[in-house]
Amino acid sequence: MDMRLKSTTKAIRISSNEISLDAEDVLRGQGIDPDRARSGLITSAENVIDDLPELLSLGAVYDVLPVQGFHHKTIELEGGFAFEGPLVARALAGAEKVALAVCTIGIALEERMTELFSEDPVRAMALDGAGVAALGVVSDAVIAEVREIAENHQWGSGMRAQPGQEGWPIQQQKVLFECLNTDGIGVSLTNSYLMIPRKSVSFVIGMGPDMRPDAVACDFCSKRNRCPWRVEP
């Protein structure tokens, strides 16, 4: 592994006071339709928002690596790294460069959720939804930077793909972590290739003249026609 590549990792920090979440964001983070939520759930969602500044440590790291070659379902990157799988091959087909990212909200919200579950599970679940929503804010910030980099090259940018989605084995998470230095945001990988803190996400996005963002991983999932969580392009 070429350790020099890790030195090019870029970091993003977002103050918890800079993000603005409302009860609808929290409910959606729980998988609840705000228009159908019971009043008690809405109240709980509203109440946890005031707790967030002390519970969030929003951060991300990302890097952009040149593509060296494509071979069937394998994408080779600078430094001898390679991703394998039908999903990531489709996501990165035609890419000249690949942006790799890891995002997190930190550990404090998870710890508070654990404390609350036995005494107030509804509030704990509301915090969980808030954490999902906050992680989305961090991810969106990284994606916006990646799209801007692509536009500066007069390129397009493609769909977002995550290790562990159907068609990209979770074991490939190790490759992504070999490319990025995540020490600064406190994210580590377990022996089963899961991230700690759990409210973390990793992904890749291809960039190149022919890349388009109008596909999503759900388009390639075998459950796409019956999944309530399907994401539209």
N, C-alpha and C positions, 0 to 999 in steps of 0.2 A: 504493500500500500504506500502511495506517495503522500507522506505526512504534510508536504508543502501545501497541498490542496486545502487542508483544514485552515490554514492561516488566512485564506481568502473568504472565509465565512463572514457574512454580514449579519448584524444583529438589529432587531427592532424592539424597542421598548415603548409600551403605551401606558400612560398613567391611568389608573382606575377612575380618576376624576375626569378624564377626557372622554370617556364613553358614556353614552346615554341610553340606558335600557328602560323599558317600561313594562307594565304587567303583561301586555300582549307578547312581548319578546320572551318573557319568562315562561308563559304558558306554552308558547310554541316550542320552546326548548324542552318542555316536558312531553311534547307530542300531543298537546291539547289544543283543540280549536277554540280560540278566544270567544267566538260567537256562541259557543255551546257550553262554556265553562260555568260551573255552579258558582254562586256568589262567594262561598267560602274559599274556593280555590283562587278566585280573583283577588280576594282580600289578602290571602297568604302570599300571592305573587307580588302584590303591591308592597307588603311589609318587608320582604327580604331585600328589596332594592337598597334600602338604607344601610344594610350590612355589608354591601359589596366592596366599598372602598378599602375596608380593612382585610378583606378576604381574597382579593385578587392581586396577583403578580403577573401581569400580562407581558409576555415576551415571545420572540420568535427569532430563529436564525435561518438563513437561506444562502444558497450559492448557485452559481450558474456555470455549468460545465459543457464544453463542446462535445458533440456526438462524433465518435470516431468510426462507427459502422453499425449496420443492421444485418443480422443473420437470422432469418426465419423469425423466431419469437424472442430473440436476444438483441438488446441495445447496448452497444459498447460505448463507454464514456472515457474522456481523458483521465489518465491516471490508472488505467487498467480495471476500472469498475465496470460492472455490467448488470443490467436488470433483465430478468427473464419472466415471460408469461404472456398469454394472449392479450390480456387487458392492457398491460403497459406497452406492449408492442403496438396495439391499435392507437393508444393515447399519444404515443410519441412518433408514430410514423410520419416521416417528412420533416422532423425537427432538425435544425442545425445546432441548437443548444437546448439544454434541459435545466430548468430551475428546480432545485430540491429544497424542501422546507420542513421545519419542525416548529410547531407553535404550542404554547401552553398557557394556562391561567395560574400555574403554581399549585402548591399543595394545601394551602390554608383552608380553602373552601371545602375540599374533600374531608379534611379533619373535622371541620365544624359539622358537616353533614353526618359523619359517623357519631358524633356526640349527640346530635339531635334525634336520630332515628328511633331510639327507645322512648323518648319523652314526647316528641312532636314530629311524627313521620310526615305529616302534610307539609310542614315548614321545611323539613329536610328535602323533600322532593321538589319543593319550590326553589330551594337553593341549587339543587341539581339542574333544574331548567335554566336558572340564571347562569350557571357555569357553562352550559352548552351554548347559550346565547353569547356570552362573553368570548368564548373560544371562537365562535363564528366571526366576531369583530376582529380578532387578531388575524385569523386566516384571511379575511377580506383585505386587511391592510397589506399583507404579504402579496396576495394576488394582484392588488392594484399596482404595487411596485414592479412586479414581474411583467404585467401588461405594459407598463410604461417603458420598461427596458426594451421590450419587443418593439413597441411603437417607435422608439428612438433609432432602432435599426431598420425601420420601415418594414417590419415583419408582423406577422400575426402570432397569436398565442393559442394553444390548444386547450383541450379539456384537462381537468384536474383528476388525477388518479392516485389512489392510496394503497399501500401494501395491506393485504388482508381482504381487499375486495375480491369478489369472484373473478378469477382469471389472473390474479397476481398474488402468489403465496405470501403469507405473513412473514416467512423466513427471509424474504427480500428486504425486510426492515433493517436487517443487519448491514446490508450494503449501503443503504441510505445514511445510517449512522456512522459508517466508516468515512463517508464523504463530508460529513458536517461535524463541527465542534459544538456540541450542545451543553457543555459544562456551564457556560455563562447563564443559561436559562434554567439550569437545574433539572434537565430531563435525561433520564437514563433508560437503558433497555434491559429487560429481564431475560432470563435464559429461555423463556418461551416467546421472546420477541415482542412482548407488550411494553408499552411506555409507562414510566412512572415519572411524574404524577399521571393519574389515569385521564384527567381532563387535558389531554395533549393530542395532537394530530400531526401526521406527517403526510406529505404529498409531493408529487412532481407535476410540472407543466412544461410541455414542449414549446419551443419558439422557432419560427422559421418563416420563409416567404409564403408558404402554402398552408400554414397552420390556421385553424379556425376554432373558436371556442363554443361552437353550437352543438357539440355532442357532450354527453355526460356519461359517467360510468354506468348509470342505470340502463342506458340504451343497450348494454352488452350483458346484462344480468339475466339469468334464466327465470328470475322471479318478477321481472319487470311488469308483467301484465296483471299481477295480483298483489303487488306490494303497496301498502298505504304510505310508505315513506319515499316513494319514487320521486326523484327530482326531475323537473322538466328542464330542457335546454334553455 
